[in-house]
């Protein structure tokens, strides 16, 4: 499973919160790879990112303009892993 976090060029509090949540989630699921992109990265544009932070799990946007809900993200990962 791959997670992409797209943050603003100058990270805001929501971007930092999203990073912290993803850090805790990947401690529970070490097999998950997290890549961090900036909104100015060409790859971020390919996803059609409009707001930051945006969290993308296996090409599905699960949060945009806010940090993801940690419990919902964990449930999503567990459901996808089965």
PAZAPA-4460 file (N, C-alpha, C; in steps of 0.05 Angstrom, whole numbers, plus 32768, in hexadecimal, padded with zeros to 4 digits):
% residues 82
    n_x    n_y    n_z   ca_x   ca_y   ca_z    c_x    c_y    c_z   seq   type   mol
   8011   7FE9   8000   8000   8000   8000   8012   8019   8000     1      X     A
   800A   802C   7FF0   8019   8045   7FEE   8007   805D   7FF7     2      X     A
   8013   806F   8006   8005   8087   800D   8016   809F   8004     3      X     A
   8009   80B2   7FF7   8015   80CB   7FEF   8009   80E1   7FFF     4      X     A
   801B   80F1   800B   8012   8109   8019   801C   8121   8009     5      X     A
   800A   8132   8001   8011   814A   7FF3   800D   8162   8006     6      X     A
   8023   8170   800A   8022   8187   801D   8028   81A1   800E     7      X     A
   8022   81B7   801B   8028   81D1   8010   8046   81D5   800F     8      X     A
   804F   81E6   7FFE   806C   81EC   7FFC   8077   81F5   8017     9      X     A
   8068   8206   8025   806E   820E   8040   8058   8200   8051    10      X     A
   8060   81EC   8060   804C   81DB   806E   803D   81EA   8083    11      X     A
   8023   81E6   8083   8011   81F2   8096   800D   81DF   80AE    12      X     A
   7FFD   81E7   80C1   7FF8   81D5   80D8   7FE9   81BC   80D0    13      X     A
   7FD7   81BE   80BC   7FC9   81A6   80B3   7FDC   8192   80A5    14      X     A
   7FEF   819D   8096   8003   818C   8089   8014   817D   809E    15      X     A
   801D   818C   80B2   802D   817F   80C8   801C   816B   80D7    16      X     A
   8003   8170   80DB   7FF1   815D   80E9   7FEE   8144   80D8    17      X     A
   7FEA   8147   80BE   7FE8   8130   80AC   8001   811F   80AD    18      X     A
   8019   812C   80AD   8032   811D   80AE   8034   810D   80C8    19      X     A
   802B   8119   80DE   802C   810C   80F8   801A   80F4   80F9    20      X     A
   8002   80F7   80EE   7FEF   80E1   80ED   7FFA   80CA   80DC    21      X     A
   8005   80D1   80C4   8010   80BC   80B3   8028   80AE   80C1    22      X     A
   8037   80BD   80D0   804D   80B2   80DF   8044   809D   80F3    23      X     A
   802E   80A3   8101   8023   8090   8115   8017   8078   8107    24      X     A
   800A   807C   80F1   7FFD   8066   80E2   8012   8053   80D7    25      X     A
   8028   805F   80CC   803D   804D   80C0   804C   803E   80D6    26      X     A
   804C   8048   80EF   8058   8038   8104   8048   801F   8108    27      X     A
   802D   8020   8105   801C   8009   8108   801D   7FF7   80F0    28      X     A
   8022   8003   80D9   8022   7FF4   80BF   803C   7FFA   80B1    29      X     A
   8052   7FED   80B9   806C   7FF4   80AD   806F   7FED   8090    30      X     A
   805D   7FDD   8085   805E   7FD6   8069   8055   7FEC   8057    31      X     A
   8049   8001   8062   803F   8017   8052   8055   802A   804B    32      X     A
   8056   8032   8032   8069   8046   8029   805C   8061   8027    33      X     A
   8067   8075   8033   805C   8090   8031   8070   80A2   8022    34      X     A
   8065   80AF   800E   8075   80C3   7FFF   8069   80DE   8004    35      X     A
   807A   80F2   8008   8071   810D   800C   8078   811E   7FF4    36      X     A
   8064   812B   7FE9   8068   813D   7FD2   805F   8159   7FDA    37      X     A
   806A   816D   7FCD   8061   8188   7FD0   804C   818E   7FBA    38      X     A
   803B   81A1   7FBF   8027   81A8   7FAB   8033   81B1   7F91    39      X     A
   804C   81BB   7F91   8059   81C4   7F79   8066   81AD   7F69    40      X     A
   8067   8195   7F74   8073   817F   7F66   8061   8177   7F4F    41      X     A
   806D   8172   7F37   805D   816A   7F20   804C   8151   7F25    42      X     A
   8056   813E   7F35   8046   8126   7F3B   802D   812D   7F4B    43      X     A
   802E   8141   7F5C   8017   814A   7F6B   8002   8155   7F58    44      X     A
   800B   8163   7F44   7FF8   816E   7F30   7FEA   8157   7F21    45      X     A
   7FF8   8141   7F1D   7FEC   812B   7F0F   7FD4   811F   7F1E    46      X     A
   7FD5   8122   7F39   7FBE   8119   7F4A   7FA7   812D   7F4A    47      X     A
   7FAC   8144   7F3F   7F97   8159   7F3F   7F93   8165   7F5A    48      X     A
   7FA8   8168   7F69   7FA7   8173   7F84   7F9E   8191   7F83    49      X     A
   7F8B   8198   7F94   7F81   81B3   7F95   7F88   81BF   7FB1    50      X     A
   7F86   81AF   7FC6   7F8B   81B8   7FE1   7FA0   81A7   7FEF    51      X     A
   7FAD   81B4   8002   7FC0   81A4   8012   7FB7   81A6   8030    52      X     A
   7FBD   8192   803F   7FC9   8179   8037   7FB4   8167   8029    53      X     A
   7FBF   8156   8018   7FAE   8141   800B   7FBB   8127   8011    54      X     A
   7FAB   8113   8019   7FB5   80F8   801E   7FA9   80E5   800A    55      X     A
   7FBA   80D7   7FFC   7FB1   80C5   7FE7   7FBB   80A8   7FEE    56      X     A
   7FA8   8096   7FF0   7FAE   807A   7FF6   7FA8   806A   7FDE    57      X     A
   7FBD   805D   7FD3   7FBA   804D   7FBB   7FA9   805B   7FA6    58      X     A
   7FB0   8073   7F9F   7FA3   8084   7F8A   7F86   808D   7F91    59      X     A
   7F7E   808A   7FAB   7F64   8094   7FB4   7F69   80AB   7FC7    60      X     A
   7F5E   80C2   7FC1   7F61   80D9   7FD3   7F4E   80D4   7FEB    61      X     A
   7F5A   80D4   8003   7F49   80CF   801B   7F47   80E7   802D    62      X     A
   7F58   80FC   8028   7F55   8115   8037   7F61   812B   8026    63      X     A
   7F54   8141   8025   7F5E   8158   8016   7F57   8172   8025    64      X     A
   7F6B   8182   8029   7F67   819B   8038   7F66   8198   8056    65      X     A
   7F6C   8180   805F   7F6C   817A   807C   7F7D   8161   8080    66      X     A
   7F84   815D   8099   7F92   8144   80A1   7F7E   812E   80A1    67      X     A
   7F86   8115   809B   7F73   80FF   809C   7F6B   80F8   80B9    68      X     A
   7F54   80ED   80BC   7F4B   80E3   80D6   7F5B   80C9   80DA    69      X     A
   7F6B   80C8   80F0   7F7D   80B1   80F4   7F6E   8097   80F7    70      X     A
   7F57   8096   8105   7F48   807D   8109   7F3D   8074   80EE    71      X     A
   7F32   8087   80DE   7F27   807F   80C4   7F3C   8076   80B1    72      X     A
   7F54   8083   80B2   7F6A   807B   80A1   7F73   805E   80A8    73      X     A
   7F75   8059   80C2   7F7D   803E   80CB   7F69   8029   80C3    74      X     A
   7F4F   802F   80C5   7F3A   801D   80BD   7F3C   8018   809F    75      X     A
   7F41   802D   8090   7F43   802B   8072   7F5A   8018   806B    76      X     A
   7F71   801C   8078   7F88   800B   8073   7F83   7FEE   807A    77      X     A
   7F77   7FEA   8092   7F71   7FCF   809A   7F5E   7FC1   8087    78      X     A
   7F49   7FCF   807E   7F36   7FC4   806B   7F43   7FBD   8051    79      X     A
   7F55   7FCE   8047   7F63   7FCA   802E   7F77   7FB4   8030    80      X     A
   7F81   7FAE   8047   7F96   7F9A   804B   7F8A   7F7D   804C    81      X     A
   7F70   7F7B   8050   7F64   7F61   8052   7F5B   7F55   8038    82      X     A
***
